[in-house]
């Protein structure tokens, strides 16, 4: 079966698994079923879905999701450029530099991109190249210029996060596992993910951060954002102080227009609506990744703000983002932070106390150390005795049967799913580039009769050696 995890980004900018499914076919009907259940479980549609150029997913996504924007992985597309244009042009540094500056730029408007793309096709004689023409027709699916108005679309442009999550799951799971084994392995992978998230949350709450500017707004950012997000904000604040220049400030109809020039001599306009107290930057960074840009901090600095206005602080990047009441089931709101298991809290506190006692015992006198060891051994014997005296109702099989609300059946009616042949399950056709890379890794063969290392066109062995 095909394992299909849904990967997103948490408030530490790390990958997180929202849900996962198992499919026997990678066709349109299967993807429609998967997306419908994902939508029902989440209670809302995602803003952006990034996939490869799979035709089945391309047709299934608009059937289920009315608002979500489907986006192709830019990296997969750009990897094919060398194969589609030939070896000569692919080695042209000028062509590669111009193409990358147009494709990967987040500042170009759609019309600007179209003009730049056409200019490149004309300059390098690619007007009649079928692949380039097709990619231009599909530009709304993968070029950043067409996702500037989509919130958070600047964060997900490739499937690299999904590929990374697949690598994590592959360390915990095996293709030959039974469904029960696979579920246990899947839970182990999620436990590891939750542990990493908890560690990052603890680091964000406990670390004393170094301020790099005297601005109070930087101090406020350190108390609001998680650690990884704060470093991004701190970088923007430092850029504001050392790399930006305000060229001019003019007022028109109650709006202040700041003309700003950065270190790369690019010019940006920041609008400050005095009446509505609203700041808008022409780079649209806030909409693209949900973080304020350095151009906006120029205005905040000019206005002597000591705090970031909370309407510009996206909740998903804050320290307590995962503690908000985010679950809505049948009209009821459930607080994630309110349902903590008291048993787990006590166990965590006990573990901390044990570690503290062990550290203190290193410097204690010998008689105190012996006394502490006796107390620990006594409690250990008590716990072991209670564990041995458990009644049969607490044994493993009974617990499992009570959880499943049924006993082990005498006849098995659930059979393994039929094995379907999907993409990637058989032998893949290698392209010329892959074949050339594999050939370069192979060493030259040696003839044991003449002791010579031979190229492909002169290859022979001791049976047909001319010497």
N, C-alpha and C positions, 0 to 999 in steps of 0.2 A: 504494500500500500504506500501511497505517496504522503509524506508528512508535510503539512502546509502551515507553518507558523506565521502569525501576523506580528510584525515587529514595528515598534514605535520608539519614541524618545521620552525619557523621564525628566524630572526637574534637575538632574545633574548632567544632562546632555549625554546620558549613556543609553544604550539600547535596552529595550524592555519588551517582553513578550505579552501582548494583550490577550491572545487566544491562539488556538491551534486546532487543526482538523486532520482527518485521515481520509484519503480518497483512493478509489480503485481505478478511476479513469481521469485523465486530464483533458476532458472535453468540455464543451460549453455547458451542458446540463449539470455536470458535477460542480463546476465553478459557480453556477447560479445557485445551486443548493447550498454550497459553502458560504457564499456571500450573504445569502438570506439569513442563515442562522447566525452568522457573525453580527449582522445588523440588529437582529432581534436580541442577542445577548448583550451587546453594547448599548442598545437603546438610542443610538444616534449614528450618523454617517461620518466617516472620516473626511477631512478637508482635501487631502491629496493621497493618492495611491500610486506608489512607484513600483513598476514591474519591468521585466524584460519585454521584448517585442513578441510575446506569445499571442497568437491570433485568437485562441479560445478565450483567454482572459480579456483581450481587447473587446470582444463582443459580449462577454458576460457582465462586465463591470457596469456599463450603462443600463443594462436590464434591471439591475438591483438598486444601484445608487443613482439617485437623481441629482444630487448636489456635488458629490465628490468629483474631483478632477483627476483623470487618469494621466499618468506621466511615465514616459519611457526612461530607462536608465541611460544617462548620457555617456557613461564610461563604456558600456557595451557598444554603443553606436560609434564612438570615436575610435575604438579599437579596430574597427573594420575599415577605416579610411585607407590604411596602407595597402590592403588587398584590393580595394575598389579603384584606386587611381594609378597603380603600378609602382614599381620599385624606384624609378627615376624621380618622379614627383614627390613621392613620400619622403625622400631624403633631402628635399629642398627646404632649407631652414626658413627661408622667407615665407614660403607657402604655409608651413606648419605654424609659424608665429602669427601670421595674419588670420588663419583659420581658428586657432585657439582663442585669440583676442576677441573674435566675433561670437564664437559659440559659447564660451564660458563666462562672458561678461554679464554681470547683473545690473548694469546701469543703462544698457541700450533699450530704447523703446522698440516696439514691433516694427514700425516703419524703418527705423534706422538699421535694424538687423537685416531686413529684407534688402535694403539698398547695398549694405556691406556684403551680404552673401552673393548677390548677383554680380557685384564688382569682382569678387574673387573668382567666380565661375568664368567670367569673361576674360580676366587677366591670365588665368592658367588653362584656358581652353577646356573647360569642364561643362560647357553649356549642353552638350549632347551626352554627357555621362548619365546613364539611367539611374544609378544609385544616388548620385547627388541630386538629381531632379526629384526622385522619390522622397529623399530625406527633407527636401525643401517643402514638399507637399504635406509632409507629416510634422512640420515645424511646431505646430500648436501642441504637440504631445511631448516635446523634449527640450525646446529652447527656453532658457530662463526669462527672456523678454515677454513671453506669453503667460507667465505665472507671477508677474509683479503685483497683481491685484489680489492674489490668493494668500491669506494669512499663513505664515510659517512655511511657505513653499520654498524659501531659500535654504532651509535646513536639509531637505531631502531632494537630492538631484540624481543620486545613483542608488543601486541596490547593495552598496557596500555593507551597510548595516545588516541587511538581511543575510548576506553571505557570511558575515562575521557570526551572526547568531546560529547559522547552520553549522559553522565550525565548532561552536560551543556545544550544541546538541550532539554532534558526532562524537565528542569526547565522552559523553555519558551513555549513548545508545549504540545498539548494533542492529544491522538489517535483519538478522535472524531471530530477533526477540519475539516472544509471544506477546499478545496484547497486554496481559497483566504485567509481564516483565518490562515492556516498553513504558507502561504508565508509571511504574515505580522509578524507572530511569529518568523519565520526563520530569517527575516531581523532584528528583535529585538536582536536575539542571536548574529548575525554578528556585529551589532552595539556595543554590549557589548564587543565583541572580539576586534573590532577596537579601542574602547576606551582604553582597557587595553594595546594594542600595542602602542598607542599614549602616554600613561602615562609612559610606560617603555622607550620609545624614549626620552621623555622629561627628565626623570631622568638621562639617559645616557649623555645627553647634558649639564645638569645643575649642576650635583653633582661634588664636589671637593673631589677627592679620596685620601685616605691615602696610601702612599708608604711604603712598608715594607722592602725594600732593597735600597741601594744607587745606584743601577744600572740604567743607563739612559735608558736601553732597557725596563724597567718596566714602566717608565714615557711615553715612546713612545707607549707602549701597551694601556695605559689608554686613549690616544687620538685617537686611531684607532678603538678599539673594543667596543662593547656595554657593559653595566655594568655587566650583568651576565656572559658574555664571558670573560671579563677582570678578574673577580674573579677566574675563572678557570686557566687563564694564570698566574695570580699572584701566585696561589698555586704551579704551576709548577716551577716558578722562585725561590720561597722560598725553594722548595725541592732541586733545583739545588745548592743553597748556603749552605744548612745545612745537607742534607742527602746523598749526592753523593760523591764518591771518584773516581778520575781518576787513574786507575791502571797502564796504560802504553799508550804511544803514539808512533806509528811507521809509517814510510813513505814507500810507495811502488808504484812506477810508477806514481808519482804526486798526490797520494791520501794519506791523513793522516787518520790512523785508531786509534780511541780512544776506549780503553777498560774501561768501566765504571761499577762500582758496586753500587747498591742502598742499601737502608736501610734493605731490606729483603734478602740481600746477593745474589740477582740475577745479572747476568752479561749481559751487552748489548754492542753492537759494533756500533759506529757512524762513518760513512765515510764522510770525507770532501774532495771533489774534488777541489783542489786549482785552477786548470785551468778554470773549468766551474763554480766555486764558488757555488757548490751544496753540500748540507748536507743531508745525508740519515741515518736514524736510523733503527736498526734491529727490533724494536718493532712495526714499521709501524703505529704509532698512528695518524700521519697526514692523512694518507689515510683512517683510520677507522673513525675518527670523524672530520677531517679537522682542528685540532688544533695541534700546536707544542708541543712536549713532553719535559719533564725536561732534558732528555738526550741530546737533541738538544741544549738546552740553556747552557749546559756545554761547548759546542764548541763555541757558541756565546760569552760566558763570556771569554773563553780563547783567543779568537780573538779580544776582546775589542770592540765588536759591540755596538754602541750607539742607533741603531735602528734595528727593525726586518726587514729583507729583504722583500720587498713587494710581491715577488713571493711566499713567505710562508704565506702570509695573505690571507685567503680565503674571497672573497667578501661577501659571505652570512653572515659572522659574524661581519661585520663592521657596524658602525653607520649609514652610508648612503646607506646601501644595498638596501633598498626599494625605493630609489630615483634614481636608475639607470634606463636607458632606456631598459626595459625588455620585452615589448610587441611587437611582430612582427606579423602584420596582412597584408596579401597580399603584402609582400615585404617591407612594411613601418614599421618604428620603432617609437613607441610612448613612450614619456617620462612621467612616472607616476607623477613626481613632477611638470610638466609644466601645467597640467590640473586642478589646484586647483580652486574651485569655489570662486570667489571674494566676493560673498554675504556671504558665510560661514566665510570667513576670516574677513570681516567687523563685522559680528555678534560676532565672538569670541573676536575681539578687543574691541567692545562695552561692552561686558560682563566683560572683564578685567578692563576697565575704570570705570564701575559702581561699581565693587568691591573695587577699589582703592578709589573712592570718598566716598563710605560708610565708609571705614576705617578712612579716614581723617576727616569725619564729626563727628566722635565720640569725637574728641578733639577740635572741632570748637566751637565758641561762639554761644549763643542761636539765635541771630538775623541771623547769617550766616546759621545756621541749618534750620531755618524757610524759608529763602530765597531759599535754595537748594531744600527744599520740594515743594515749589510752582512751581519751574521750572520743576521738575519731574512730578508733577500733570498736568501742562499745556501740556507738551509733551505727556503724557498719553491720555489726552482728544483728542488731535489732531489725534493720531493713532487710537483711538476708533471711532472717527467720520469718518475717511477715510475708516475704515473697514466696517462700517455700510452703507456707500454710494457706495459699490461695485456694479457694474452692474450684471445682471443675468448671464452674460457670465463667471463670475468668481466664480459662485457657484459650490458646490462639484460635482453634477451630470454632469454639463457642462464640468468641468475640466476633469473628468474621461472619458467622451465620446470623448473629443478631444484627450486625450491621447491614447485611444483605436482606434481612427479613425472610430468610428461607434457608432450609437445610440443603445439603449436597444432593442433587438429583441422581436418581438411579440410571436415567437415560439422558445422554447428552444430545440436545436438539440444536445447539448453536455450533455451526461448522466454520472452519477457517474461510476467509474470503478467497474468491478465485483470484489467481495471480494475473494481473493485466500487464500488457507490455506498454509502457509509457516512455516518453522521451527521456533519454539518459540511462535507461535500464539495459540497453543492448550495446553493441559496438558502435562507436561514433565515427562518422566520416571525418577524417583529418584534412584540414586545408593545407595549401602549399606552404604557408608560413609555419604551421605546426610541424609538418614533415621536415622542413629545412632545419628547424630547431632541434628535432630529435636526431637528425643525421649528424649535426655538428657535435652532439654529445657522445656519439659512438666513436671509439678509437679505430685506428687503421688495423686491418687484419694482417697477420704475419704468416708468410710461407715458411714452413719448417725445413724445407729443402734448401732454399737459398738465403734464409734468414733476413728477408727484406719485407718492410712494411709497404703495402701496396694500396694505391688509389682504386676507386671503383672500376675505372676503365682498364686497369692492368691487374685486376684481382685474380689470383689463382691459388692453388694449394699444392701439397707435395705430390699429388697424383698426376697433375698436368703441368708441372713446372717445366719451363723450356730448358732449364739447366740440368 
